[in-house]
Structure formats: structure tokens, C-alpha cells
């Protein structure tokens, strides 16, 4: 992913601030409240079938009501340009939340005559995604799968729906970035030309993932032969490590495969802004 310079953030577009540590910032009813906000708008008929209209409605909620952990407009522009360049026939999104990124990606993927698989663990969030995707007129482009990401990847692969990944966006359970990538390698879904985009690798951070994609073949083979599987969650802050624990129980990582150490990744960081205005 090329380095794109960002001059500044428009403070008028900032989301409500993210709640402080110890206070819920998602899965507290705001996701369903968002649906009522969107479908209760006076312009609801105008935004039906309009991906941009639905995205604006979601942004309006996050700016006027409560914070939503979306990628937002600034990251969204970068990713839309990337999709236009890659022209993926098959894109996989790990972690759809309420569907903001799903709608943004699907609108761009449709231009490439492609398909988007959005994998979301929480069934309530997945229902919100499907409702908003339908409102945006993108149901023919998107398939939403509910459940742990590794299980959904295996199910898609075994059913023949997923044979390769042209573009993958990782924005789900942070400790699963590396193990899910290794699973995709094992299933030979990652091929020369596949593009991976991982969010939040600097803040709140994902050292195991960065170490893995930046390692050379020799280093990875050494760890592969030793059987190291990158399943240690201790390096992640509590919010990342325990974000699903109350509702879904402890997240189980897919550690039965060790990936393909022969794959080499070109790695680059792209700086942008969170929708609250925080630089990342």
C-alpha cells in the first residue's frame, strides 16, 4: 500500500469521542440505536439504494449521538483508492461491525465486478450490517457470515466459495490477525498479488502481525520448524484482548496450522486519521 500524505483533519467532521477505559464503547445498544436513527430519518427514501447516503447517515449518528468504531471518511478514501487500483474479484473483510466499511468496500468492489465476504462474529452486529447493506442496495455484492472468523474462512473454503483472496481487510479481533492470516496461507488462499490491509497495527498495536509479515523466509522457517504459532495474547491491551469476552466468551484462536513460511510480503505503513481526529 503506497504512502499517502495527509495534510490535516477537518475537525467539523469529527465523531464523538471514544469512551474512556472502563466504559463500553460498543455493544451497549448503540448499534441498534443506529438503525432506528437511520431508518427514522426524514430523507430515508432518498438514501435507499445510495451507498454514500447510508454512509453519511452513519457518520451523522457518530458525530451527533455516540462514537462508532468505524474506519471513517479519511481511511475510507485511502481504501477506496486501493480497491480501485487492485480491482479485486474476491475481497474478504474480517470484522464488519455495523457495516460502514462493508458498504464502502462493496460500493468500490462492485465497480470491479467483484464479490465481498464480510465476516462478523457478533450476530447482532451482522444483522445490522445486512440491514444497512440492503438499504444501500448492495446485497448482490456482499455475503455476510456470522461466527468466529477462522470458522467462517474454513466454511467458505470447504464450500468452494473462497478459492483465493485478492484483497483482505483485517479489522477484527486483534490477536487473530496473525493466526487467521496463517490459516489463509495454509488453505492457499493467499497467492502472489494478494493484498492485505491491516487496521490498528500501530495503535492500539499488533506486534505479532507486524513481525510476521515483515519476517524473511529464513526466520519464518526457523519458527515454523519449532512449531511456534503466535497465539500469545499478553502483548495486547485489555480492550483488544477482552473485547468479546463478556458477551461471546474467550476468543479461541485458530492455532492448528502454521502458515506458509515461503510467502514474502512487501510491507508499508500508511498514516491517516481515526474518525475522531486522532492521527494514526
N, C-alpha and C positions, 0 to 999 in steps of 0.2 A: 504494500500500500504506500503510495507516494507521500512525501512530506508536504503538507499543505499549511501555509502560514495563515494564521487567524489574527486579524488586526485588533479586534475588540468584541466585547459582548454588549448587546443592546439591553440595557437594564429594564427597559419598558416591557420586555418580553419574559422577564424572569418568572419562574414558578415560585409558588410559596416555598418558604424554607423547609428543608427536610427536618423532621423532628429529631430532637436530641437523643443521645444514647439512653436507653431505658424506656423510651416512649415509642409505641408502634408507629411505623411509617408506611405500613402496608398491611393488608389482610385484617383490617379493623372495620370493615363495612364501606370504606370509601370507594371500592371498586364497583359495588352495586349502586352506590350513590351516584357514581359517574354515569351509569346507564340511565338513571332517572333524569339526570341533568341534561344528557344529550337528547334523549327522546322527548323531553319536555320543552325543548327549545321552540320558540315561535317560528324559526326557519327550518324545522325538521324536514319538510317536504323539499326544500331547496338543497339540502345536503344529501338526500338519498341518492345513491349512485355516484357520489363525489368523494373520492379518497381525500382530497385536500380539504373538503368541507368537514369531513369527520375528524381529521387530524386537528383542524382549527378548533372544533368543538371540544376535543380532549384537552388541547392547550388552554382553552378558556377556563375549563374547570380547574386545571392545575395552577393557573395564575390567580384565580379568584376564590377558590374553595380550599382545597388541600393538595399538598405535594403528591405527585405521582412519579414513580421511578422509571420514567421514560427516557429514551435517548435524546429527545428534544430536537428542535429545529437545526441547531448548529451541527451536531453529529449527523443528523439526518441528511443534510445537504452533502456532506462528505461521502456518506454511504450510498446515496442515490447516484452520485457521480461514479462511484466504484462499480455499482451494478451496471450502469450504462456502458462502462468500459469492458467489464468481464462478460456481459451478456449471458448469464448462467441459464442453462436449460433446467438445472436442478439446484435449488438453494435450500439449505436447512438452517432453521433458526432454533437455537437451543435456549429456551426461556422466552415466552411471548408476553408474559404478564397480562396487560389488559388489551393488547393488540395494536398499540401505537406503532411499534416497529414493524409488526406484521403487515399492517396496511401500507406503510411507507415502502417496505420491500416489495410487496405484491404488486403495487402500482408500477414500480420500476421493472420488476421481473416480467410482468405482462408484456412490456414493450419488446422483450427478448423472446416472446412466445414460450416462456418457461413456466415452471411449477415451484411453489414454495411449500415446504413442510414446516409447520410451526409446532414445536414440542414444548408442552407446558405441563408441569407436574400437578398443579393445583386444579381440580376440576371446576371450581367456581371461576377462577381466572380464565380457564379455557372456554367456559360458557360465555363470558364477557367478550373474549376475542371473537368467537364465532358470531355473536350478535352484531358487533361493530364491523366485522369484515363483511357480513351480509348487507348491513346498512350502506357500506361503501361500494357495494356492487362488485366484490372481488371473490365471491365464493367459488367461482370456477377456477381460480388461480391457486387458492390456499386449501391445504388439508391440515387440520389441527388434530394433534394426537395428545391424549391425556395419559399421564403417568410418568414414572421416572424416565429420564432421558435415555439411559442405556437400554432399558426395556423397549422403548419406542423405536430406537435405532435398529435393534435386533429384529423387531417385528416388521418394520418396513423392508429390511434387507431380506428376511426369510420369505416374505410375501412377493418379492420381486419388484416392489415399487421403488426401491432405492438401490441402484447399482453403482452409482458414482456421485460424488459431491463436487459441483463446480464452485460453489461459494457457500461457506458456512459462517454463521454469526454466533459467537458464544457469549451469552449474557445470562447464564442460569446460575446454578449452584457453583460457587467459585472453586471449591476443591475438586469438582467433577470435570473441570476444563481438560486437565491432562488425561485422566482416565477415559473420558469419552473420546478424546482425540485418538488415543491408542486403540480403542475399540474400533473406530472407523478405519484406522490403518490396518488392523487385523482383518477386517472384513473387505479390505481392498477397495474401500470407497474413496480414499484419498489417492489421487493419481497425479502425475505431472500436469501442472496447470491449475490444480485445485488452489483456491484462495481461501484463507482463514482470516477472520476478523474477530479479535477478542476484546471485549469491552472491560474496563475497570482493572486492567493489569498493572497500572501504576498506583491508582487509588481506587478502592482500598488495597489493591495489590494482589498479585498472583505469582509469587516467585517460582513455584514448581512448574507452572506452564511456561514462563519465560525461559527458565533453564532448559526445559525440554526442547522447545522449538529452536533455541539458539545453540544447542549442542551439536558437535560434529559426530560423524558416523562412528568413529573410534570410541568416543566417550559413551555414546548410547549403547554400542555393542557390549562394552565392558559392564555397564549396569544391567543390560539385558541378560547377559550370561550369569550374572549374580542373582537374577530374579527380582531386582528392585522394581517396585510398582507405583511409586509416588502416591501412596494412599494416606500420607500423614496430613492431618487437618490442623495441626497445632500452630502452624505459621499464619493462620488466618484470624482476623479479628472476630470477636464473638458474633457480631451481626451477620457476618458472612458464613461463619461455621454453623451457627444455630438457627438460621433464619426460618427453617421449615419445621423445627423440632416440636414446637407446641402443637401444631395442627396435624402434621404428617408423620411425626416421629423422626428418629435419626436417619439421615440420608445414608443409604448404602451405596458405596462406590463400586463401579464395575472393575474389579481388580483381577479377573481371571485371565486376562490377556495382557501381553507386554508390548504390543505395538509392533512397528516395523522400524528397526534402528537404521535401515539403509536409506530412509527418506531424509532429504535435506530441505530445510525451509529457509527462504530469504525472509528476514525479519526487519521490520521498520516500525517506529513509533509515529503516530500522528496526533498532534495536540489539538484540542478543541475546548469546548465548554460544556459542563453539565447544564441542564435547562434552568437551574437555579443561578447560574452565572459563575460557578466555581470553575477555574481553569483545570484542565486535565490533560 
